[in-house]
Amino acid sequence: MTDFTPDAVLDATGLNCPEPVMMLHQYIRDLAPGGLLKVIATDPSTRRDIPKFCGFLDHELVEQQEEAGTYLYWIRKKLD
């Protein structure tokens, strides 16, 4: 298990596309620059959508894991 201590946690368990990414957009907006957000999701499309979101908006996808159908992401908000 990754030993990152997030500044905020977004639990998108049970939500389907596009809801997890829409919520992610709001959570990342409210996070301080450089802050770490942990996202918990069960929608397999997040494996595609969250890395694209991070790449498009220049946030760092620090880590991603899958545990028994649950997808975990640690995203560091860009400094700007």
Secondary structure per residue as TSV (DSSP state, phi and psi in degrees):
chain	resnum	aa	ss	phi	psi
A	1	M	-	360.0	140.1
A	2	T	-	-71.9	138.9
A	3	D	-	-103.7	52.2
A	4	F	-	-95.1	138.7
A	5	T	-	-102.7	107.2
A	6	P	-	-75.8	153.7
A	7	D	S	-80.9	-23.9
A	8	A	E	-153.3	156.5
A	9	V	E	-128.2	129.6
A	10	L	E	-107.9	113.7
A	11	D	E	-99.2	101.9
A	12	A	E	-103.7	24.3
A	13	T	T	-57.1	130.0
A	14	G	T	86.2	-7.4
A	15	L	-	-92.5	145.8
A	16	N	-	-113.1	160.2
A	17	C	T	-48.8	132.7
A	18	P	T	-99.6	9.0
A	19	E	H	-57.2	-45.8
A	20	P	H	-58.3	-41.0
A	21	V	H	-73.8	-33.8
A	22	M	H	-64.3	-42.9
A	23	M	H	-66.7	-39.6
A	24	L	H	-57.9	-42.0
A	25	H	H	-59.0	-43.3
A	26	Q	H	-69.0	-44.6
A	27	Y	H	-62.5	-43.0
A	28	I	H	-67.9	-33.8
A	29	R	H	-62.8	-39.0
A	30	D	H	-81.9	-10.0
A	31	L	S	-83.0	144.8
A	32	A	-	-66.6	147.5
A	33	P	T	-53.0	134.1
A	34	G	T	83.9	-4.4
A	35	G	-	-70.9	156.5
A	36	L	E	-109.9	125.8
A	37	L	E	-113.1	131.3
A	38	K	E	-101.3	130.1
A	39	V	E	-114.3	131.9
A	40	I	E	-115.8	123.2
A	41	A	E	-141.1	158.1
A	42	T	-	-118.9	-6.2
A	43	D	-	-81.1	117.7
A	44	P	T	-59.7	-23.8
A	45	S	T	-66.9	-15.5
A	46	T	H	-65.8	-23.2
A	47	R	H	-61.4	-29.7
A	48	R	H	-92.8	-46.5
A	49	D	H	-70.5	-41.7
A	50	I	H	-69.3	-45.3
A	51	P	H	-59.5	-38.4
A	52	K	H	-65.5	-41.8
A	53	F	H	-57.0	-48.5
A	54	C	H	-63.5	-44.9
A	55	G	H	-63.2	-41.2
A	56	F	H	-67.8	-37.0
A	57	L	H	-103.3	8.1
A	58	D	T	65.0	28.5
A	59	H	-	-90.3	153.6
A	60	E	E	-93.0	121.2
A	61	L	E	-83.8	97.4
A	62	V	E	-71.0	-41.2
A	63	E	E	-158.7	148.6
A	64	Q	E	-142.4	143.2
A	65	Q	E	-142.1	158.8
A	66	E	E	-125.9	131.3
A	67	E	E	-133.5	103.1
A	68	A	T	50.9	49.9
A	69	G	T	84.0	3.5
A	70	T	E	-110.3	132.2
A	71	Y	E	-106.6	128.6
A	72	L	E	-117.0	135.7
A	73	Y	E	-134.9	140.0
A	74	W	E	-118.1	119.6
A	75	I	E	-122.3	127.3
A	76	R	E	-99.2	123.9
A	77	K	-	-68.1	139.4
A	78	K	-	-61.0	156.8
A	79	L	-	-78.1	-19.7
A	80	D	-	-77.1	360.0
